[in-house]
């Protein structure tokens, strides 16, 4: 574990906040990787004092960040402790890890499929691409319950060739896509899907179903890169 100093937090979307930390020494990671945050606190509930988080910052940022969603009701004692952090507080974080990262071959066409807070690794990748000026062929589908919960959309628009939001509970004046994201709908929106490298990140039930259904519909398993977030409800 490494020590890091809490610097600030900011509202990113409805019930979603980003927390910025300064590590005691430079941390080297690849966009899309995750870390573990250790926050000991009294009377911790069964969800414990350690949580995994994708690093939502880019490797080009001076600080590292995590972006997380807060439950309207029945939030964990861990999240309560996180929300109450004051600037200067010292926390412990693990060395970054994980293989939900961009392919080294920059010519591979990519599809990003994000659900809810599962868009955090895509933000890390998008920010890194923007900061470095590297160009990739990317189409993105972003599923959320409410429009107010959509985060980082301007950045995603800027680094993708096609960016679509799908809402399960849209506002009355919404003219975009609606409903739940299914393998059938993904194939309708991206007809040449078998030729793409497909990244799926979101709540565990959503990711598992989409991954299985896409395979059943002929998508090669080696073309699927999956990252799931346990403890969140499906989108």
N, C-alpha and C positions, 0 to 999 in steps of 0.2 A: 504494500500500500504506500502511496505517496501523499504527502500533506499538500493541501491547497487552501488558499484564502478566498473566502466568499467576497466578491466585489459588488455585485448588484443583481437585481432581478428586474424583469420588465414584462408587461402584458403583451402577449403575442397574438392571441385570439381569445374568444369567449371561453373562460375557464382554463386557458392554456397560458403558462408562464415560462419564460426562459431565465435560467440562472447562470451567471458568469462567475468563473473561478480563475484565480491565478495560481498555477502549480509552483511548488517550491523549486523545481528545476524544469527546463523545457521538456515537454512531452511530445514524442514523435508518434504520429498515427496516420492512418490512411482514411480518407473521407468515407464515411459509412460504418466505421468501427464503433464499438461500444465500450463502456467502462462500468465499474461497480462503485457506487457511492455508499460510504459507511457513515451513518449518523446515529450514534448511540444516544438514547434518550430514556428517561424513566417511564415506567408503565407502558412499555411498548406492546402493541397488540400482536396478534398471531402473524401479522405480515412482516414482522421483524424490523431489524435496524440496518439491513443492507438491501439495496435495490439495484438492478441493472438498468442502465440508461444508454441509449445511443448518444454519442457526442454530436450535438447538432451544429457545432462550430465547424469551420473549415480548418484544415491544417495550416492555412495561411494566416489565421487569426492569432493575435498575441495571447488571448485568453481562451479557455475552453468553456463550452457551455453544454447544458442539458436543457431540453425543452419537454415539459410534461403537462399532462392534463389533471385537473383537480376535480374530484367528484363533488357534485352539488350536495349530496348527502352521504353520510357514512364514510368519510374519507379516512385513510389510515393515519395512525399516529406518526408514521414516517413522513408522510406528505405534510402533516401539520407542523412537524419540526422543520422540514425544509422551508415551508412558507414563512416561518418565523425567524429564519436566519437573519442576523444583522451583519452589515459590512464589517469585515475584519475577523469574522468567525473562521476557525480552522476546521476543515473536514479532511477525511481520508478518501482517496480514490485509487482504484486499481489501474495497472498498466492497460492501455487500450488493447482490444483483441477483436477477432471476428473476421469473416471473409465475405461479408455483404458489401463488396467494394466494386468499383468500376473495373471492367476488363482492361488488361494492358493494351490490347489491340484496339486502337482508337477508331478503326473502321467498322467495328461491329455495330449494327443498328440496335438501339435499345428501346425498351418500353418500361416505363416506371408506373407501377400500379400501387398507389398508397391509400390506406384507409385510416381515417382519424389521425391519432398521434403517430401512426406508422409512417408519416411523411418525414419524420426527423432525419433519418439517414439520407433521404433524398435532398434535404436542405443542405446537409454537409457537402454532398457531392456537387449540388448546384452552385453553392458559394465558392467551392474550390474551382469549378470550371470557369465561373465568372472572373475570379481573381487572377487565374493563370492565363485566361484567354484561350484555353483549349476548347476546340469545337467537337461536338459529338452529335450524332443523329439520335434525337430523343423525342419520343412521344409519351405523354403522361396522362394518366387517368387518376383523378383525386376524388375519392369517395368520402363524404361526410354526412352527418345527420342534418346539421343546420349550416346555413351560409356563414353565420357569425363564428363558426368553429373552423373555418378555412384559414389556414396560416401560410404565410410566405408566398402567396399567389403571384405577386409581381415578379419575384425572383424566378419562380418556375416558368412564368410566361417568357421571361427574357432568355432562358437557356434551352428551351424546347422548341421544336418545330410545330408541335401540336399539343395544346394543353386544354384538357376538358375536366370540368367539375361535375360530379353527379351527386345530387342531394336526395336523401331518403325522406326528409321533411322540409321541403322548400318553402320559401315565402310566397305569398299570393302572386307577386309580380315576377316570379322567376321564370325565365324563358329557356333555361338550359336543360340539361339532362336530369331526369328524376328516377327514383326507384333505388333498388339495391344492385350492387355490382355483381354480376354473374359471369361465368365463363362464356356463356352464349352471348351476352351483351358485349363483352370484351372483344370477341371475334367479330361481331357486327361492326364495332367501331374501328377495329384494326384488322382488315381482311387478310393481310399478308403476315399474320402473327407467327406462323411457324418459322419464318425467316429471321425473327428478332431474338435478341437475348432479353428475357422477361424477368424483371425484378418485382417481387411482391412483398410489401411490408404493411403490417397492420395488426389488428387484434387476432389472437391465435385462431379462434374458430373460423374467421373469414379467410385467413391465409391458407389454412389446411383445406378448406372446401374448394377454394379457387385453384390451388395447386393440383389437387386430385382431379377436379373436373376438367382442367385444361389438358392434363395428361390423357384423360379418357377421350378428349376431343382431338387427339393426335399431336399435341405439342410434345416434342422430345424432352425427357426429363433433364437432359444436360443443358437445355435452353432455359431452365427455370432456376432462378436464384431467390431463395426465400428467407425472410426475416420476420419473426412474429413477436408480438407483445402480449405476454400472459396477463390475465387479470382485467382485461378490457372487454366490454360487450361488443358483439358484431355491429358493423355499420349497415 
